[in-house]
Amino acid sequence: MKGVSVRKIKKICVFCGANSGKDVAFVNAAFHLGEVLGKRKIDLVYGGGKLGLMGCVSTAVAQHERQVLGIIPSAFTVNNLVGETCGKEIKVATMQERLVMMMELSDAFIALPGGFGTLEELFQMISWAQLSIHNKPIGVLNINGFFNGLLSFVDHAVKQEFITPRARKILISATTADELVDKLQAFRFESDPALSKLKWSPSSSQKEKLDLTPRL
């Protein structure tokens, strides 16, 4: 990335499936991503446990002697539902608290193939970036075209003027782990002038957790 200013990324949060998926390429890519993070001396934040792709990427990072932090709702730890976390574990009360803590403790976010939970986490981070709650880079590792349909849908939403071209730039994609990390490091956040004026930080001098829980 010669001539390009890069941001310092020390911790990446990875969202991915608790299943391994149909294609062995997903497992291989998860292990390889963990290896890339380890070699680049980047620590991992993830959802905890050892199931599916989550277990693959966390195991690979730990094998390269980098720190692994699993943030997991207490409900998932009952009866060892998701297996033992590979590294340090923080238990939280709710899924929303988990996601807020992931946002606060990470410098960037990567989504691997996964299901509804992975997609919810990915789009929550994108939405919060659009609202200028954070300005951290977000990318998908598009293994064997897994995210092609999703990326096409997002581009369709841009054409239909539900997503602005500026907001579209928030979501980065790449087909290899090295390329994706390079793109995350080169990312420059471009905030919406109106949304950037929103005040999300507590006015109190004491540091508090953001309460992003919807109120009905």
FIKOLZA-1660 file (N, C-alpha, C; in steps of 0.1 Angstrom, whole numbers, plus 5000, padded with zeros to 4 digits):
% residues 216
   i   px   py   pz ch aa at
   1 5008 4988 5000  A  M  N
   1 5000 5000 5000  A  M CA
   1 5009 5012 5000  A  M  C
   2 5018 5013 4991  A  K  N
   2 5028 5024 4990  A  K CA
   2 5021 5037 4987  A  K  C
   3 5025 5047 4995  A  G  N
   3 5019 5060 4992  A  G CA
   3 5006 5062 4998  A  G  C
   4 5000 5052 5005  A  V  N
   4 4987 5054 5011  A  V CA
   4 4989 5054 5026  A  V  C
   5 4983 5064 5033  A  S  N
   5 4983 5064 5048  A  S CA
   5 4974 5054 5053  A  S  C
   6 4979 5046 5063  A  V  N
   6 4971 5035 5068  A  V CA
   6 4968 5037 5083  A  V  C
   7 4956 5033 5087  A  R  N
   7 4953 5034 5101  A  R CA
   7 4958 5022 5109  A  R  C
   8 4961 5025 5122  A  K  N
   8 4966 5014 5130  A  K CA
   8 4955 5006 5135  A  K  C
   9 4955 4993 5132  A  I  N
   9 4945 4984 5136  A  I CA
   9 4951 4973 5145  A  I  C
  10 4947 4973 5158  A  K  N
  10 4953 4964 5168  A  K CA
  10 4943 4952 5171  A  K  C
  11 4930 4955 5170  A  K  N
  11 4920 4945 5173  A  K CA
  11 4909 4945 5162  A  K  C
  12 4906 4933 5156  A  I  N
  12 4895 4932 5147  A  I CA
  12 4885 4923 5152  A  I  C
  13 4872 4927 5152  A  C  N
  13 4861 4919 5155  A  C CA
  13 4856 4911 5143  A  C  C
  14 4855 4898 5145  A  V  N
  14 4850 4890 5133  A  V CA
  14 4836 4884 5137  A  V  C
  15 4827 4887 5128  A  F  N
  15 4814 4881 5128  A  F CA
  15 4813 4869 5119  A  F  C
  16 4808 4858 5123  A  C  N
  16 4807 4847 5114  A  C CA
  16 4798 4836 5120  A  C  C
  17 4796 4825 5112  A  G  N
  17 4787 4815 5116  A  G CA
  17 4791 4806 5127  A  G  C
  18 4782 4802 5135  A  A  N
  18 4784 4791 5145  A  A CA
  18 4783 4777 5138  A  A  C
  19 4781 4777 5125  A  N  N
  19 4781 4765 5117  A  N CA
  19 4793 4766 5107  A  N  C
  20 4797 4755 5102  A  S  N
  20 4809 4755 5093  A  S CA
  20 4805 4758 5078  A  S  C
  21 4792 4756 5075  A  G  N
  21 4788 4758 5061  A  G CA
  21 4790 4746 5053  A  G  C
  22 4784 4746 5041  A  K  N
  22 4784 4735 5031  A  K CA
  22 4798 4733 5025  A  K  C
  23 4804 4744 5022  A  D  N
  23 4817 4744 5014  A  D CA
  23 4829 4745 5023  A  D  C
  24 4838 4735 5021  A  V  N
  24 4850 4735 5030  A  V CA
  24 4858 4747 5028  A  V  C
  25 4856 4754 5017  A  A  N
  25 4864 4767 5015  A  A CA
  25 4861 4777 5026  A  A  C
  26 4849 4777 5032  A  F  N
  26 4846 4786 5043  A  F CA
  26 4854 4783 5055  A  F  C
  27 4856 4770 5058  A  V  N
  27 4864 4767 5070  A  V CA
  27 4879 4770 5067  A  V  C
  28 4884 4767 5055  A  N  N
  28 4898 4771 5052  A  N CA
  28 4900 4786 5052  A  N  C
  29 4890 4793 5047  A  A  N
  29 4892 4808 5047  A  A CA
  29 4892 4814 5062  A  A  C
  30 4883 4808 5070  A  A  N
  30 4883 4812 5084  A  A CA
  30 4896 4810 5091  A  A  C
  31 4902 4798 5089  A  F  N
  31 4915 4795 5095  A  F CA
  31 4926 4805 5089  A  F  C
  32 4925 4807 5076  A  H  N
  32 4935 4816 5070  A  H CA
  32 4934 4830 5075  A  H  C
  33 4921 4835 5077  A  L  N
  33 4920 4848 5082  A  L CA
  33 4926 4849 5096  A  L  C
  34 4924 4839 5104  A  G  N
  34 4931 4839 5117  A  G CA
  34 4946 4839 5116  A  G  C
  35 4951 4832 5106  A  E  N
  35 4966 4832 5104  A  E CA
  35 4971 4846 5100  A  E  C
  36 4963 4852 5091  A  V  N
  36 4967 4865 5086  A  V CA
  36 4967 4875 5098  A  V  C
  37 4956 4875 5106  A  L  N
  37 4956 4884 5118  A  L CA
  37 4968 4881 5127  A  L  C
  38 4970 4868 5129  A  G  N
  38 4982 4865 5138  A  G CA
  38 4995 4870 5133  A  G  C
  39 4997 4868 5120  A  K  N
  39 5010 4872 5114  A  K CA
  39 5011 4887 5114  A  K  C
  40 5000 4894 5113  A  R  N
  40 5000 4909 5113  A  R CA
  40 5000 4915 5127  A  R  C
  41 5000 4906 5137  A  K  N
  41 5000 4910 5151  A  K CA
  41 4987 4918 5155  A  K  C
  42 4976 4912 5150  A  I  N
  42 4963 4918 5153  A  I CA
  42 4955 4909 5161  A  I  C
  43 4950 4914 5172  A  D  N
  43 4942 4906 5182  A  D CA
  43 4927 4904 5177  A  D  C
  44 4921 4894 5182  A  L  N
  44 4907 4891 5178  A  L CA
  44 4897 4893 5189  A  L  C
  45 4886 4899 5185  A  V  N
  45 4874 4900 5193  A  V CA
  45 4863 4893 5185  A  V  C
  46 4856 4884 5192  A  Y  N
  46 4845 4876 5185  A  Y CA
  46 4834 4872 5195  A  Y  C
  47 4825 4864 5190  A  G  N
  47 4813 4861 5198  A  G CA
  47 4815 4850 5209  A  G  C
  48 4827 4844 5210  A  G  N
  48 4829 4834 5220  A  G CA
  48 4825 4820 5215  A  G  C
  49 4830 4810 5223  A  G  N
  49 4827 4796 5220  A  G CA
  49 4837 4791 5209  A  G  C
  50 4834 4778 5205  A  K  N
  50 4843 4772 5195  A  K CA
  50 4836 4765 5184  A  K  C
  51 4823 4769 5182  A  L  N
  51 4815 4763 5171  A  L CA
  51 4818 4769 5158  A  L  C
  52 4817 4761 5147  A  G  N
  52 4817 4765 5133  A  G CA
  52 4829 4774 5130  A  G  C
  53 4826 4784 5121  A  L  N
  53 4837 4793 5117  A  L CA
  53 4843 4801 5128  A  L  C
  54 4834 4804 5139  A  M  N
  54 4839 4811 5150  A  M CA
  54 4850 4804 5157  A  M  C
  55 4849 4791 5158  A  G  N
  55 4860 4783 5164  A  G CA
  55 4872 4782 5155  A  G  C
  56 4870 4782 5142  A  C  N
  56 4882 4781 5133  A  C CA
  56 4890 4794 5134  A  C  C
  57 4884 4806 5133  A  V  N
  57 4892 4818 5133  A  V CA
  57 4898 4821 5146  A  V  C
  58 4891 4818 5157  A  S  N
  58 4897 4820 5171  A  S CA
  58 4909 4811 5174  A  S  C
  59 4907 4798 5169  A  T  N
  59 4918 4788 5171  A  T CA
  59 4931 4793 5164  A  T  C
  60 4929 4797 5151  A  A  N
  60 4941 4801 5143  A  A CA
  60 4948 4813 5149  A  A  C
  61 4940 4823 5154  A  V  N
  61 4946 4835 5160  A  V CA
  61 4954 4831 5173  A  V  C
  62 4948 4823 5181  A  A  N
  62 4954 4818 5193  A  A CA
  62 4967 4810 5191  A  A  C
  63 4967 4802 5180  A  Q  N
  63 4979 4795 5176  A  Q CA
  63 4990 4804 5172  A  Q  C
  64 4987 4816 5168  A  H  N
  64 4998 4826 5165  A  H CA
  64 5001 4835 5177  A  H  C
  65 4996 4831 5188  A  E  N
  65 5000 4837 5201  A  E CA
  65 4995 4852 5202  A  E  C
  66 4983 4854 5195  A  R  N
  66 4977 4867 5197  A  R CA
  66 4965 4866 5206  A  R  C
  67 4961 4877 5212  A  Q  N
  67 4950 4877 5222  A  Q CA
  67 4937 4874 5215  A  Q  C
  68 4929 4866 5222  A  V  N
  68 4915 4863 5217  A  V CA
  68 4906 4867 5228  A  V  C
  69 4896 4875 5225  A  L  N
  69 4885 4879 5234  A  L CA
  69 4872 4875 5229  A  L  C
  70 4865 4866 5236  A  G  N
  70 4851 4862 5233  A  G CA
  70 4841 4869 5242  A  G  C
  71 4832 4876 5235  A  I  N
  71 4821 4883 5243  A  I CA
  71 4808 4876 5241  A  I  C
  72 4803 4870 5251  A  I  N
  72 4792 4860 5250  A  I CA
  72 4781 4863 5260  A  I  C
  73 4768 4862 5255  A  P  N
  73 4757 4863 5264  A  P CA
  73 4757 4852 5274  A  P  C
  74 4754 4854 5287  A  S  N
  74 4754 4844 5297  A  S CA
  74 4745 4832 5293  A  S  C
  75 4734 4835 5286  A  A  N
  75 4725 4824 5282  A  A CA
  75 4731 4814 5274  A  A  C
  76 4741 4817 5266  A  F  N
  76 4748 4808 5257  A  F CA
  76 4758 4799 5265  A  F  C
  77 4761 4802 5277  A  T  N
  77 4771 4795 5285  A  T CA
  77 4764 4783 5293  A  T  C
  78 4751 4783 5294  A  V  N
  78 4744 4773 5301  A  V CA
  78 4745 4760 5294  A  V  C
  79 4749 4749 5301  A  N  N
  79 4751 4736 5296  A  N CA
  79 4761 4735 5285  A  N  C
  80 4771 4745 5285  A  N  N
  80 4782 4745 5276  A  N CA
  80 4777 4745 5261  A  N  C
  81 4767 4753 5259  A  L  N
  81 4760 4753 5246  A  L CA
  81 4769 4756 5234  A  L  C
  82 4778 4765 5235  A  V  N
  82 4787 4769 5224  A  V CA
  82 4801 4764 5225  A  V  C
  83 4804 4757 5236  A  G  N
  83 4818 4752 5238  A  G CA
  83 4827 4763 5245  A  G  C
  84 4839 4759 5247  A  E  N
  84 4848 4767 5255  A  E CA
  84 4854 4778 5246  A  E  C
  85 4854 4790 5251  A  T  N
  85 4860 4801 5243  A  T CA
  85 4875 4800 5243  A  T  C
  86 4881 4802 5231  A  C  N
  86 4895 4801 5229  A  C CA
  86 4902 4814 5233  A  C  C
  87 4905 4816 5246  A  G  N
  87 4910 4829 5251  A  G CA
  87 4902 4834 5262  A  G  C
  88 4903 4847 5264  A  K  N
  88 4896 4854 5275  A  K CA
  88 4881 4855 5271  A  K  C
  89 4873 4854 5281  A  E  N
  89 4858 4855 5279  A  E CA
  89 4852 4866 5288  A  E  C
  90 4843 4874 5282  A  I  N
  90 4835 4883 5289  A  I CA
  90 4820 4879 5288  A  I  C
  91 4813 4877 5299  A  K  N
  91 4799 4874 5298  A  K CA
  91 4791 4887 5300  A  K  C
  92 4781 4888 5291  A  V  N
  92 4772 4899 5292  A  V CA
  92 4757 4894 5293  A  V  C
  93 4748 4903 5296  A  A  N
  93 4734 4899 5299  A  A CA
  93 4726 4898 5286  A  A  C
  94 4729 4907 5276  A  T  N
  94 4720 4907 5264  A  T CA
  94 4728 4907 5251  A  T  C
  95 4722 4904 5240  A  M  N
  95 4728 4905 5227  A  M CA
  95 4732 4919 5224  A  M  C
  96 4724 4929 5228  A  Q  N
  96 4727 4943 5225  A  Q CA
  96 4739 4947 5232  A  Q  C
  97 4740 4943 5245  A  E  N
  97 4752 4947 5253  A  E CA
  97 4765 4941 5246  A  E  C
  98 4763 4929 5241  A  R  N
  98 4775 4922 5235  A  R CA
  98 4779 4930 5223  A  R  C
  99 4770 4935 5214  A  L  N
  99 4774 4942 5202  A  L CA
  99 4780 4955 5205  A  L  C
 100 4774 4962 5216  A  V  N
 100 4780 4975 5219  A  V CA
 100 4794 4973 5224  A  V  C
 101 4797 4963 5232  A  M  N
 101 4810 4960 5237  A  M CA
 101 4820 4957 5226  A  M  C
 102 4815 4949 5216  A  M  N
 102 4823 4946 5204  A  M CA
 102 4827 4959 5197  A  M  C
 103 4818 4968 5196  A  M  N
 103 4821 4980 5189  A  M CA
 103 4831 4988 5196  A  M  C
 104 4830 4989 5209  A  E  N
 104 4839 4997 5217  A  E CA
 104 4853 4992 5218  A  E  C
 105 4854 4978 5218  A  L  N
 105 4867 4972 5220  A  L CA
 105 4875 4969 5207  A  L  C
 106 4869 4972 5196  A  S  N
 106 4875 4968 5183  A  S CA
 106 4879 4980 5175  A  S  C
 107 4889 4978 5166  A  D  N
 107 4893 4989 5157  A  D CA
 107 4887 4987 5143  A  D  C
 108 4882 4976 5140  A  A  N
 108 4876 4973 5126  A  A CA
 108 4868 4960 5128  A  A  C
 109 4860 4957 5117  A  F  N
 109 4851 4946 5117  A  F CA
 109 4851 4938 5104  A  F  C
 110 4851 4925 5105  A  I  N
 110 4851 4917 5093  A  I CA
 110 4839 4906 5095  A  I  C
 111 4832 4905 5084  A  A  N
 111 4821 4894 5084  A  A CA
 111 4826 4883 5075  A  A  C
 112 4825 4871 5080  A  L  N
 112 4827 4859 5072  A  L CA
 112 4813 4853 5069  A  L  C
 113 4812 4843 5061  A  P  N
 113 4799 4837 5059  A  P CA
 113 4792 4833 5072  A  P  C
 114 4779 4835 5072  A  G  N
 114 4771 4832 5084  A  G CA
 114 4756 4833 5081  A  G  C
 115 4748 4832 5092  A  G  N
 115 4734 4833 5090  A  G CA
 115 4728 4846 5095  A  G  C
 116 4716 4846 5100  A  F  N
 116 4709 4858 5104  A  F CA
 116 4717 4866 5114  A  F  C
 117 4723 4859 5124  A  G  N
 117 4730 4866 5135  A  G CA
 117 4742 4873 5129  A  G  C
 118 4749 4867 5120  A  T  N
 118 4761 4874 5114  A  T CA
 118 4756 4886 5106  A  T  C
 119 4745 4885 5098  A  L  N
 119 4740 4896 5090  A  L CA
 119 4735 4907 5099  A  L  C
 120 4729 4903 5110  A  E  N
 120 4724 4914 5119  A  E CA
 120 4735 4922 5125  A  E  C
 121 4746 4915 5129  A  E  N
 121 4758 4922 5135  A  E CA
 121 4764 4931 5125  A  E  C
 122 4766 4926 5112  A  L  N
 122 4772 4933 5102  A  L CA
 122 4764 4946 5099  A  L  C
 123 4751 4945 5097  A  F  N
 123 4743 4957 5093  A  F CA
 123 4741 4966 5105  A  F  C
 124 4741 4961 5117  A  Q  N
 124 4741 4970 5129  A  Q CA
 124 4753 4979 5129  A  Q  C
 125 4765 4973 5126  A  M  N
 125 4777 4981 5126  A  M CA
 125 4777 4991 5115  A  M  C
 126 4772 4987 5103  A  I  N
 126 4771 4996 5092  A  I CA
 126 4761 5008 5095  A  I  C
 127 4750 5005 5101  A  S  N
 127 4740 5015 5105  A  S CA
 127 4746 5024 5115  A  S  C
 128 4753 5019 5125  A  W  N
 128 4759 5028 5135  A  W CA
 128 4770 5037 5129  A  W  C
 129 4778 5032 5119  A  A  N
 129 4787 5040 5112  A  A CA
 129 4780 5051 5104  A  A  C
 130 4770 5048 5098  A  Q  N
 130 4762 5058 5090  A  Q CA
 130 4757 5069 5099  A  Q  C
 131 4754 5065 5111  A  L  N
 131 4749 5075 5121  A  L CA
 131 4760 5082 5129  A  L  C
 132 4772 5079 5125  A  S  N
 132 4784 5085 5131  A  S CA
 132 4785 5081 5146  A  S  C
 133 4780 5069 5150  A  I  N
 133 4782 5064 5163  A  I CA
 133 4797 5059 5164  A  I  C
 134 4802 5054 5153  A  H  N
 134 4816 5051 5153  A  H CA
 134 4821 5054 5138  A  H  C
 135 4834 5053 5136  A  N  N
 135 4840 5056 5123  A  N CA
 135 4850 5045 5119  A  N  C
 136 4847 5033 5123  A  K  N
 136 4856 5022 5121  A  K CA
 136 4853 5014 5109  A  K  C
 137 4863 5009 5102  A  P  N
 137 4861 5002 5089  A  P CA
 137 4854 4989 5091  A  P  C
 138 4846 4985 5081  A  I  N
 138 4837 4973 5081  A  I CA
 138 4839 4966 5067  A  I  C
 139 4842 4953 5067  A  G  N
 139 4843 4946 5055  A  G CA
 139 4838 4932 5055  A  G  C
 140 4835 4927 5043  A  V  N
 140 4831 4913 5042  A  V CA
 140 4841 4905 5034  A  V  C
 141 4844 4893 5039  A  L  N
 141 4854 4884 5032  A  L CA
 141 4845 4876 5022  A  L  C
 142 4845 4879 5010  A  N  N
 142 4836 4873 5000  A  N CA
 142 4841 4860 4995  A  N  C
 143 4840 4849 5002  A  I  N
 143 4846 4836 4999  A  I CA
 143 4837 4829 4989  A  I  C
 144 4842 4826 4977  A  N  N
 144 4835 4819 4967  A  N CA
 144 4822 4825 4963  A  N  C
 145 4822 4839 4964  A  G  N
 145 4810 4846 4960  A  G CA
 145 4799 4846 4970  A  G  C
 146 4801 4842 4982  A  F  N
 146 4791 4840 4992  A  F CA
 146 4782 4853 4994  A  F  C
 147 4789 4865 4994  A  F  N
 147 4782 4877 4996  A  F CA
 147 4778 4884 4983  A  F  C
 148 4779 4878 4972  A  N  N
 148 4776 4884 4959  A  N CA
 148 4762 4890 4959  A  N  C
 149 4752 4881 4963  A  G  N
 149 4738 4885 4963  A  G CA
 149 4736 4897 4973  A  G  C
 150 4742 4897 4984  A  L  N
 150 4740 4908 4994  A  L CA
 150 4746 4921 4988  A  L  C
 151 4758 4920 4982  A  L  N
 151 4764 4932 4977  A  L CA
 151 4756 4938 4965  A  L  C
 152 4750 4928 4957  A  S  N
 152 4742 4933 4946  A  S CA
 152 4729 4940 4952  A  S  C
 153 4723 4934 4962  A  F  N
 153 4712 4940 4969  A  F CA
 153 4715 4954 4974  A  F  C
 154 4726 4956 4980  A  V  N
 154 4730 4969 4985  A  V CA
 154 4732 4979 4974  A  V  C
 155 4738 4975 4963  A  D  N
 155 4739 4983 4951  A  D CA
 155 4726 4987 4946  A  D  C
 156 4717 4977 4946  A  H  N
 156 4703 4980 4941  A  H CA
 156 4696 4990 4950  A  H  C
 157 4698 4990 4963  A  A  N
 157 4692 4999 4972  A  A CA
 157 4698 5013 4969  A  A  C
 158 4711 5014 4965  A  V  N
 158 4717 5027 4962  A  V CA
 158 4710 5032 4949  A  V  C
 159 4708 5024 4939  A  K  N
 159 4701 5028 4927  A  K CA
 159 4687 5033 4929  A  K  C
 160 4681 5027 4939  A  Q  N
 160 4667 5031 4942  A  Q CA
 160 4666 5042 4952  A  Q  C
 161 4678 5047 4956  A  E  N
 161 4680 5059 4964  A  E CA
 161 4675 5057 4979  A  E  C
 162 4677 5045 4984  A  F  N
 162 4674 5042 4998  A  F CA
 162 4687 5043 5006  A  F  C
 163 4699 5040 4999  A  I  N
 163 4712 5041 5005  A  I CA
 163 4720 5051 4996  A  I  C
 164 4726 5061 5003  A  T  N
 164 4734 5071 4996  A  T CA
 164 4747 5065 4991  A  T  C
 165 4753 5071 4980  A  P  N
 165 4766 5066 4976  A  P CA
 165 4776 5068 4987  A  P  C
 166 4775 5079 4995  A  R  N
 166 4784 5080 5006  A  R CA
 166 4783 5069 5016  A  R  C
 167 4771 5065 5019  A  A  N
 167 4769 5054 5029  A  A CA
 167 4774 5041 5023  A  A  C
 168 4772 5039 5010  A  R  N
 168 4776 5027 5004  A  R CA
 168 4791 5024 5006  A  R  C
 169 4799 5035 5007  A  K  N
 169 4813 5033 5008  A  K CA
 169 4817 5027 5022  A  K  C
 170 4808 5027 5031  A  I  N
 170 4811 5021 5045  A  I CA
 170 4814 5006 5044  A  I  C
 171 4807 4999 5035  A  L  N
 171 4808 4985 5034  A  L CA
 171 4819 4981 5023  A  L  C
 172 4830 4975 5028  A  I  N
 172 4841 4971 5020  A  I CA
 172 4840 4956 5017  A  I  C
 173 4846 4952 5006  A  S  N
 173 4846 4937 5003  A  S CA
 173 4859 4934 4997  A  S  C
 174 4863 4921 4998  A  A  N
 174 4875 4916 4992  A  A CA
 174 4873 4901 4992  A  A  C
 175 4881 4894 4983  A  T  N
 175 4880 4880 4982  A  T CA
 175 4891 4872 4989  A  T  C
 176 4901 4880 4995  A  T  N
 176 4912 4874 5002  A  T CA
 176 4914 4881 5015  A  T  C
 177 4919 4874 5026  A  A  N
 177 4921 4881 5039  A  A CA
 177 4931 4892 5038  A  A  C
 178 4942 4890 5032  A  D  N
 178 4952 4900 5031  A  D CA
 178 4947 4913 5024  A  D  C
 179 4940 4911 5013  A  E  N
 179 4934 4923 5006  A  E CA
 179 4924 4930 5015  A  E  C
 180 4916 4923 5022  A  L  N
 180 4906 4929 5030  A  L CA
 180 4912 4937 5041  A  L  C
 181 4922 4931 5048  A  V  N
 181 4928 4939 5059  A  V CA
 181 4935 4951 5054  A  V  C
 182 4941 4950 5042  A  D  N
 182 4948 4962 5036  A  D CA
 182 4937 4973 5033  A  D  C
 183 4925 4969 5028  A  K  N
 183 4915 4978 5026  A  K CA
 183 4910 4985 5039  A  K  C
 184 4908 4977 5049  A  L  N
 184 4904 4982 5062  A  L CA
 184 4914 4992 5067  A  L  C
 185 4927 4990 5065  A  Q  N
 185 4937 4999 5070  A  Q CA
 185 4937 5012 5062  A  Q  C
 186 4933 5011 5049  A  A  N
 186 4934 5023 5041  A  A CA
 186 4920 5031 5041  A  A  C
 187 4910 5025 5048  A  F  N
 187 4897 5032 5048  A  F CA
 187 4897 5046 5054  A  F  C
 188 4890 5055 5048  A  R  N
 188 4889 5068 5053  A  R CA
 188 4874 5071 5054  A  R  C
 189 4870 5073 5067  A  F  N
 189 4855 5075 5070  A  F CA
 189 4851 5088 5064  A  F  C
 190 4839 5088 5057  A  E  N
 190 4833 5100 5052  A  E CA
 190 4819 5102 5058  A  E  C
 191 4818 5110 5068  A  S  N
 191 4805 5111 5075  A  S CA
 191 4795 5120 5068  A  S  C
 192 4783 5117 5070  A  D  N
 192 4772 5125 5065  A  D CA
 192 4772 5138 5073  A  D  C
 193 4772 5150 5066  A  P  N
 193 4773 5163 5073  A  P CA
 193 4761 5165 5083  A  P  C
 194 4749 5160 5080  A  A  N
 194 4738 5161 5089  A  A CA
 194 4739 5152 5101  A  A  C
 195 4741 5139 5098  A  L  N
 195 4742 5129 5108  A  L CA
 195 4754 5130 5117  A  L  C
 196 4764 5136 5112  A  S  N
 196 4776 5138 5121  A  S CA
 196 4774 5147 5132  A  S  C
 197 4763 5155 5131  A  K  N
 197 4760 5165 5142  A  K CA
 197 4753 5159 5153  A  K  C
 198 4748 5146 5152  A  L  N
 198 4741 5140 5162  A  L CA
 198 4750 5137 5174  A  L  C
 199 4745 5139 5186  A  K  N
 199 4753 5138 5198  A  K CA
 199 4750 5124 5205  A  K  C
 200 4759 5115 5204  A  W  N
 200 4757 5102 5210  A  W CA
 200 4765 5100 5223  A  W  C
 201 4775 5107 5225  A  S  N
 201 4783 5106 5237  A  S CA
 201 4776 5111 5249  A  S  C
 202 4777 5105 5261  A  P  N
 202 4771 5110 5273  A  P CA
 202 4777 5123 5277  A  P  C
 203 4768 5132 5282  A  S  N
 203 4773 5145 5286  A  S CA
 203 4780 5145 5300  A  S  C
 204 4778 5134 5307  A  S  N
 204 4784 5132 5320  A  S CA
 204 4799 5131 5318  A  S  C
 205 4807 5135 5328  A  S  N
 205 4821 5134 5328  A  S CA
 205 4826 5120 5330  A  S  C
 206 4817 5112 5336  A  Q  N
 206 4820 5098 5338  A  Q CA
 206 4817 5090 5325  A  Q  C
 207 4826 5080 5322  A  K  N
 207 4824 5072 5310  A  K CA
 207 4813 5063 5312  A  K  C
 208 4803 5062 5303  A  E  N
 208 4792 5054 5304  A  E CA
 208 4791 5045 5291  A  E  C
 209 4784 5034 5292  A  K  N
 209 4781 5026 5280  A  K CA
 209 4770 5033 5272  A  K  C
 210 4771 5032 5259  A  L  N
 210 4761 5037 5251  A  L CA
 210 4748 5029 5252  A  L  C
 211 4737 5034 5255  A  D  N
 211 4725 5027 5255  A  D CA
 211 4718 5028 5242  A  D  C
 212 4719 5018 5234  A  L  N
 212 4713 5018 5220  A  L CA
 212 4701 5009 5219  A  L  C
 213 4695 5005 5231  A  T  N
 213 4684 4997 5231  A  T CA
 213 4672 5004 5226  A  T  C
 214 4665 4998 5216  A  P  N
 214 4653 5005 5211  A  P CA
 214 4642 5006 5222  A  P  C
 215 4635 5017 5222  A  R  N
 215 4624 5020 5231  A  R CA
 215 4611 5020 5223  A  R  C
 216 4602 5011 5226  A  L  N
 216 4589 5011 5219  A  L CA
 216 4579 5020 5226  A  L  C
% end
